Amino acid sequence: MTPEATLARFREYMVGPTRFMTLLSCFELGIIDALRERPGMTAAELGDAVGVKPDAVEQLLFLLVKEGFVGYGGAAEEGRGYSLDALGAVPERDLKRALAYMNMIKVVALRQLFNLTESARTGTLVGLKELYGAEGTLYDAVAEHRDLREAWAKLMDTVTANIDPWFFGNIDMPSGAQVLDLAGNTGLGAVHTFQMKHVPGMRVTTFDLPEKETECLENFRAHGVAEHCSFIGGNVFDGIPEGFDVVLIKHFLDMFDRDAVIQILNGVHKSLPVGGQVNILVPVYPEDVTETDNHNVDFFPAFFIGCTMGQGGPQKLSTYRSWLEECGFEVTRTVTKDPAELPQDVIPVPAVLSATKTA
Amino acid sequence: MTPEATLARFREYMVGPTRFMTLLSCFELGIIDALRERPGMTAAELGDAVGVKPDAVEQLLFLLVKEGFVGYGGAAEEGRGYSLDALGAVPERDLKRALAYMNMIKVVALRQLFNLTESARTGTLVGLKELYGAEGTLYDAVAEHRDLREAWAKLMDTVTANIDPWFFGNIDMPSGAQVLDLAGNTGLGAVHTFQMKHVPGMRVTTFDLPEKETECLENFRAHGVAEHCSFIGGNVFDGIPEGFDVVLIKHFLDMFDRDAVIQILNGVHKSLPVGGQVNILVPVYPEDVTETDNHNVDFFPAFFIGCTMGQGGPQKLSTYRSWLEECGFEVTRTVTKDPAELPQDVIPVPAVLSATKTA
């Protein structure tokens, strides 16, 4: 890589924040919806329609024209108006998914990233504290702050709905399984377990902080699984309940640094009988991080350290495998999602690791 | 462009903010300097050296390894440490320039962009107000807020030092010229005019807000040009001083929407005698905005509307030309900088427009 190529790549990074918000802002302002409804509008007409000065409409649309997302011009008799170009061909469902993610990044990350360096130094969320006065993690703050909660919950519901079918399609569930969904939040994972992986005699228990219990039990009732599911309140780091033979750990290990992950895996090991299984869903970095179709390293380190936890971040599959072995598990199966099978806007490339307690 | 390609491009946008801060943070934390000094350090050694948990060092460096900026591994006898790869080949001077720009974007833009949509709707700097309680533009706020001022001034000094020689190399300065540097700030432009374009009998006057006078006159003395330069206090929109035959407008027209630019150009026209010249330095969008080697549209719309002015943004050269003609000027010369001649990290692609008052 020449110095010139390196500096050109720096410039790509420099325009990252402005590109991100220019695109999102065109959606937020209603410009894209207006063009979908009435193609061919000029900047003046769009400005009228969305309540923005035409000068600003024109400025913000330059980038979308550059990208080919929006077209400008056309035949003389149509005037010099804008129309959806590439954006017009993207199914609305896909756009909604991408916009939910973009909104989450805007609300949960954009401003908070300003303090990434101090967050890395202190292991605390300096940006979250400065913006919201919040002392803990993002997961504590979402309980208090509606804007964070809405941006976060909308995204996580989308992610869970898209990825849980794949996860459950890749794990075995023995008949009569007594399942513990570790850090199972308000029960959606337990509901999915029951809906997607039901075997005779199965029982699923959500384990999370006691304050989640009420909402979790409501969710069980709402989904008609209350007689098969239950809730145990507690903290993963204080000890994991015994009496289960399958533990699920979804969207959780990537939140922690190595020492905490080892502590969690040791706790799971202690709680399980010999032969008990753990099934892990986690985004993974590719073994060769220079692979360009995996964007996990472009996003998660700064996101976890600067915006959600003050620590953590995914690892390579081989790292998780060695940590499981270090904690007394034999890894029986690993599956990494082929990035080409994910919708192209989706960042996390997940993997499933299944392992058995050997002794 | 297929829907898949469009969504993949969205993902590039989504990772823009985290990529930007991950790279900058590795410099801010001192990781890059530490590796320059002692190649081959492990994450644990780097963590010790810069006061950051090794887990976080490793996480943040994944992206730099992906990019080839930093290398990881090497021969077994060297251990599994990091070393500068592409970054090691970039001259320090170039890195310093790029980092000054990145720091400016972080301080002046990153958090403020959160409110881009509201800024576009209101024509005000909603983010600047929320963060600093500032009511005006960035240029008002830099006077009050040291962090903004330092990030901004450092960048502008770099930009001016790099681009002024090119600007003065592309304008004619008639003997005995009486030059007015419009919105000339604290006199650096006047000093450069004298140093780079001195002709017999020339006199240069900086015109800007009255509060700039003291610092401006000090600058003239410090540079030994006090007997050739002077200062007039005033506001461009309230009337432009007469008695000059060359007006310079540098880094200024791009700050305003069309109506304000026309007002400025009309004011200049009124102030000049027939035959008087105006020389404009301004970043321009390419006539075909889909050109990929010009990054002005990737940066400036959001930057001006969301972070510095609540309005404005550059235009195409042809737009500035038509505005000049509309205001009674004949455009005598235009030169656009070839993007390939700029250092590859530099965003603004500038142009010079020279024009004469015809009647």
Interface residues (C-beta under 8 A of the other chain):
Chain A: M1 T2 P3 E4 A5 T6 L7 A8 R9 F10 R11 Y13 M14 V15 G16 P17 T18 R19 F20 M21 T22 L23 L24 S25 E28 L29 G51 V52 K53 D55 A56 Q59 L60 F62 L63 V65 K66 E67 G68 F69 D85 A86 L87 A89 V90 P91 D94 A98 Y101 M102 I105 K106 A109 L110 R111 L113 F114 L116 T117 A120 R121 G123 D257 R258 Y285 V289 T290 E291 T292 H295 V297 D298 F299 F300 P301 A302 F303 F304 I305 G306 Q311 G312 G313 P343 Q344 D345 V346 I347
Chain B: M1 T2 P3 E4 A5 T6 L7 A8 R9 F10 R11 Y13 M14 V15 G16 P17 T18 R19 F20 M21 T22 L23 L24 S25 E28 L29 G51 V52 K53 D55 A56 Q59 L60 F62 L63 V65 K66 E67 G68 F69 D85 A86 L87 A89 V90 P91 D94 A98 Y101 M102 I105 K106 A109 L110 R111 L113 F114 L116 T117 A120 R121 G123 D257 R258 Y285 V289 T290 E291 T292 H295 V297 D298 F299 F300 P301 A302 F303 F304 I305 G306 Q311 G312 G313 P343 Q344 D345 V346 I347
